[in-house]
Amino acid sequence: MTQSARDQRLEADYEAIERLDQASTIFSMEQTGEPPDRYTITFTGKGLGRDPSSQSEVTTVELHQIDLRMPYSYPQSPPDIRWITPIMHPNVSFSGFVNLADVGIVWTRETPIELVIERLWDVARGEFVNNTKATNYAAKNWFEKQDEFNLPVDSRPLRDGAAGGGTNVVRYERRGGRGVQLAGSSAEVMFIDENTPTPQMPPRRPIPRRRRGSDDDVMYIGDE
């Protein structure tokens, strides 16, 4: 793949990741490069973790960060993925590395990057566990025996509806008393609250009764 074609793919990935960010209250990211070829992914939600430097108990953790890099051979080659924060999962190595095949994704150059990110959230919350392809055998043995946690520990899908798509929650920006602008849109809507003055209503004009023999359908509303 030529450099320009790689850059086009990276730009398309960035746009897809931005849309995912808008559709999720769980996901956020920071990017590096022009176009971006490295991301720090953050999930804010429940998962399972244990401090790798000790034999502490497995507990729920509320923050997950992942380093995602697109190598020079991307997208022929998959992104490099490494978990930064502690995690307890059989398909995440002791050093934090993730092989996409181990988490059920066969990478091709057409694989959407957002599919990868959604699967990583499923890994974080314990929705996806593949003990047959374990790289962390301590985690594998723990998962096979544990009965303390109900999986997934966080029931929310990554696209939990922060910006439309089956939800009535809308992100918006106030515009200094001139209404609001929907985030990511040029359309404006009027913002109405308790301080909005009540407009003067026009005088009511009764609608005449329907004349006998008239072909017009007229409904009369008002006093006799």
C-alpha positions in Angstrom: 0.0 0.0 0.0 1.3 3.4 -0.9 1.9 6.1 1.7 -1.0 8.2 0.4 -3.3 5.1 0.6 -2.2 4.5 4.2 -2.8 8.1 5.1 -6.3 7.8 3.7 -7.0 4.8 5.8 -5.6 6.5 8.9 -7.9 9.5 8.2 -10.9 7.3 7.8 -10.0 5.5 11.0 -9.8 8.8 12.9 -13.3 9.8 11.6 -14.7 6.5 12.7 -13.1 6.7 16.1 -14.5 10.2 16.5 -18.0 9.0 15.7 -17.5 6.2 18.3 -16.5 8.8 20.8 -19.7 10.7 20.1 -21.8 7.6 20.5 -20.3 6.5 23.9 -20.2 7.9 27.4 -17.6 5.1 28.2 -15.0 5.7 25.5 -12.5 8.6 25.0 -9.2 8.9 23.3 -6.1 11.0 22.6 -4.4 10.8 19.3 -0.9 11.4 18.0 0.3 12.0 14.4 -1.0 13.7 11.3 -3.0 11.8 10.3 -3.2 10.0 13.7 -1.4 6.7 13.9 -1.3 6.2 17.7 -4.1 6.4 20.2 -4.4 6.3 24.0 -7.8 4.7 24.5 -9.6 5.2 27.8 -12.7 3.2 29.0 -14.5 4.5 32.0 -16.4 1.5 33.4 -16.1 -1.6 35.5 -13.6 -4.3 34.7 -11.4 -6.7 36.5 -7.8 -6.0 37.5 -5.0 -7.0 39.8 -1.7 -5.3 40.5 0.8 -7.3 38.5 3.6 -6.5 40.9 1.9 -8.4 43.8 -0.4 -11.3 44.5 -3.2 -9.0 45.5 -6.8 -9.9 45.2 -8.7 -9.4 42.0 -11.0 -6.4 42.2 -13.2 -4.3 40.0 -11.4 -1.3 38.4 -13.1 1.7 36.9 -10.5 3.0 34.5 -8.8 1.2 31.6 -6.2 2.6 29.3 -4.8 1.0 26.1 -2.0 2.0 23.8 -3.1 1.4 20.2 -0.5 2.0 17.4 -0.7 1.5 13.6 2.6 0.2 12.4 4.2 1.2 9.1 2.7 -1.9 7.4 -0.8 -1.0 8.5 -3.5 -1.8 7.4 -2.0 -5.0 5.9 -0.7 -5.7 9.4 -3.0 -5.3 12.5 -2.5 -2.5 15.0 -0.2 -3.1 17.9 -2.2 -3.2 21.2 -0.9 -3.0 24.7 -2.9 -2.6 27.9 -1.5 0.2 30.1 -3.6 -0.2 33.3 -3.8 -3.4 35.3 -6.2 -6.0 34.0 -7.0 -9.6 34.8 -7.8 -11.5 31.6 -6.6 -14.7 30.0 -6.2 -13.1 26.6 -4.1 -10.1 27.8 -0.5 -11.1 28.4 1.3 -10.4 31.7 3.0 -7.5 29.9 -0.4 -6.2 28.6 -0.1 -7.2 24.9 -3.2 -8.3 23.0 -3.2 -10.5 19.9 -6.4 -9.9 17.9 -6.7 -13.5 16.9 -6.8 -14.4 20.6 -9.8 -12.2 21.1 -11.8 -13.5 18.2 -10.9 -11.0 15.4 -9.2 -12.2 12.2 -7.5 -9.1 10.9 -7.8 -8.1 7.3 -7.1 -4.7 5.7 -10.9 -4.1 5.6 -11.4 -4.8 9.3 -13.0 -1.6 10.9 -10.9 -0.1 13.6 -14.1 0.6 15.7 -14.7 -3.2 15.7 -11.4 -3.7 17.4 -12.1 -1.0 20.0 -15.5 -2.5 20.8 -13.9 -5.9 21.3 -11.3 -4.3 23.7 -14.2 -3.0 25.8 -15.7 -6.5 25.8 -12.4 -7.8 27.1 -12.1 -5.1 29.8 -15.6 -5.9 31.2 -15.2 -9.7 30.9 -17.9 -10.0 28.2 -15.3 -11.8 26.0 -13.1 -14.5 27.5 -11.4 -17.2 25.4 -9.6 -19.7 27.7 -8.6 -21.9 24.8 -6.2 -19.2 23.6 -4.9 -17.9 26.9 -1.6 -16.0 27.1 -2.0 -15.3 30.8 -2.3 -18.7 32.5 -2.7 -17.3 36.0 -5.8 -15.4 34.7 -7.0 -18.5 32.9 -6.9 -20.6 36.0 -8.6 -17.8 38.0 -11.4 -17.4 35.5 -12.0 -21.1 35.4 -12.5 -21.3 39.2 -13.9 -17.9 40.2 -17.5 -17.6 41.3 -17.3 -14.1 42.9 -18.1 -12.0 39.9 -21.0 -12.1 37.5 -19.7 -11.5 34.0 -19.7 -9.1 32.4 -19.1 -6.8 35.4 -20.3 -3.9 33.3 -23.5 -4.6 31.3 -23.3 -1.5 29.0 -22.3 -1.9 25.3 -19.7 0.6 24.2 -22.2 2.5 22.0 -24.4 3.3 24.9 -26.3 6.1 23.0 -24.6 9.4 24.1 -25.4 11.1 20.8 -28.4 9.6 19.2 -29.2 6.2 17.7 -32.1 5.2 19.8 -31.7 7.6 22.6 -33.2 10.9 23.7 -29.9 12.2 25.0 -28.3 14.9 22.8 -25.0 16.6 23.2 -25.4 20.3 22.6 -23.5 23.6 23.0 -25.1 26.8 24.3 -24.7 29.7 22.0 -24.9 32.7 24.4 -28.7 33.1 24.5 -29.1 32.6 20.7 -30.2 29.0 21.1 -28.1 25.9 20.9 -26.1 24.1 18.3 -26.0 20.3 18.2 -22.5 19.0 18.7 -21.0 18.1 15.4 -23.8 19.8 13.5 -24.4 23.2 11.9 -28.1 23.0 12.7 -29.4 25.3 15.4 -32.4 24.7 17.6 -34.1 27.1 20.0 -33.3 26.7 23.7 -36.3 27.2 25.9 -36.2 27.3 29.7 -38.0 29.0 32.6 -36.6 32.4 31.7 -37.9 32.4 28.2 -40.6 35.1 27.8 -44.1 33.9 26.8 -45.0 35.3 23.4 -48.2 37.3 22.9 -50.9 35.1 21.5 -52.8 36.5 18.5 -56.5 37.2 18.9 -58.7 34.1 18.5 -60.9 34.3 15.4 -63.8 31.8 15.4 -64.0 29.6 12.4 -67.4 29.9 10.7 -69.9 27.1 10.8 -70.0 24.9 7.8 -72.7 26.1 5.5 -75.4 23.7 4.5 -74.6 22.3 1.1 -70.9 23.3 1.2 -68.4 20.9 -0.1 -65.7 22.3 2.2 -64.9 20.3 5.4 -64.7 23.0 8.1 -64.5 22.1 11.8 -65.9 24.8 14.1 -64.0 25.3 17.4 -65.3 27.9 19.9 -68.3 29.0 21.7 -71.8 28.7 20.2 
